[in-house]
Amino acid sequence: MTTNLKFLFLEPFFGGSHREFAEGLVSNSRHRIDLVTLPARFWKWRMRGAALYFVKKVRELDNYHGLITTDLMSLSDLKSLSKGLCPPALVYFHENQFTYPLAPGERMDYQFGFTDITTALAAERVIFNSRTHRDAFFKALPKFIKMMPEYRPGWVLDEIRSKAGVLYPGCRFPAGEPSPREFDIEMPPLIIWNHRWEFDKDPDEFFQALDEVLAAGAEFRLALLGENSRIVPKTFISARRRYGERIVQYGYVESRRQYLEWLSQGAIVVSTSQQENFGISVVEAIRCGCLPLLPARLAYPEIIADRHHSEVLYHDRRDLVAKLVDRITNGSDYLDLRLALSREMGRFAWDNTIDQYDHELVALAT
């Protein structure tokens, strides 16, 4: 077994799932991985400008057996600026600019799609965080190329596909049997929201569904977790007034221990996302014993076993509201399902995924 390899991980957007993945890989790999980061803000400027920072920050690129980076940096820029000193590179695609939903009023900026293309072409290995993401990327790429008025580089599709693979991100919980948990079914169940407070997670849809649940006479408590920017979206401010004392936690919890405590008190975790290529926050909540209610699209049908789809996936808001009312009203009927799903999420623990990553790193370096 190859050991004592040395890698450099450049993360231009060190926050959220990017941070979880980077820290998890560094702390679990048998190889030495030096991590150099930039804060998780101004993603457009990071994507186009991070290489200019990193090429001066890291002076001895050729001392490493390999480079790891993510999609929010132009790898082609870094390689050209390093003047041949850059080691073989693996790029991990958390998201891509062909399929990421645009914010209201925003138009597609083609330069970011081209950055995805040139970054993937410059890499020796391209890894996607789910099959769903990989397939969406290669479905959207030809459509993007066809938008060019002439001299379309159709060859890039096969070139990138030839070096592409899929590895789920590891998750920060122990493998094996989940910790025992007592389920309190007497008080109103706690619904968990542990996603970013941003448009692509569609909080408006979530709160509208909760309004209909209350109108149907079903009571709940609510923990609004997840990262949020300095400017709180109006929909959360409105929800805070509307739900009042039903909200038992409002805002991001810095402490990992406290965050897991909230998940462990949760009965149901809901996603209304428009974009999700894997879903670490959902996997964490399920592992802690929450029953998921997730849209029957994106990566969710992939991370949930087929036999559970009818019970945890919904097809529209009407279906979501009906399932929420039922789970709130008949919570005791789903205790075995919650335990089974919690066990199944153990496959995503770093202990169960790290060998695949270390194998990729050895192949990259040799």
Buried (B, 14 or more C-beta within 10 A) or exposed (E): EBEEBBBBBBBBBBBBBBBBBBBBBBEBBBBBBBBBBBEBEEBEEBBBBBBEBBBEEBEEBEEBBBBBBBBBBBBBBBBBBBEEBBBBBBBBBBBBBBBBEEEEEEEEEEEBBBBBBBBBBBBBBBBBBBEBBBEBBBEBBEEBBEEEEEEEEEEBBEEBBEBBEBBBBBBBBEBEEBEEEEBEEEEBBBBBBBBBBBBBBBBBBBBBBBBBBBEEEBEBBBBBBBBBEEEEBEBBEEBBEEBEEBBEBBBBBEEEEEBBEBBBBBBBBBBBBBBBBBBBBBBBBBBBBBBBBBBBEBBBBBBBEEEBEEBBBBEEBEBBBBBBBEBBEEBEEBBEBBBEBBBBBBBBBBBBBBEBBBEBBBBBBE
